Amino acid sequence: MHSDQTEVRSHRPKHTAERIQSLLGKLMLVAVAVLAVGMIYGIVTTGSATPSWMH
């Protein structure tokens, strides 16, 4: 055995569960960003943070 020789392994394809898990994290970030933008837009356009049905 020689320690200077390295074995190159091919990159194994990701399993479906791993793909869904990484996609789910990204989708959650996008959802939070969209909700935050919508909330800020609602506050700016109405002038108050209280929904109309709570007045």
Beta strands, then each sheet from edge to edge (+ up, - down):
end
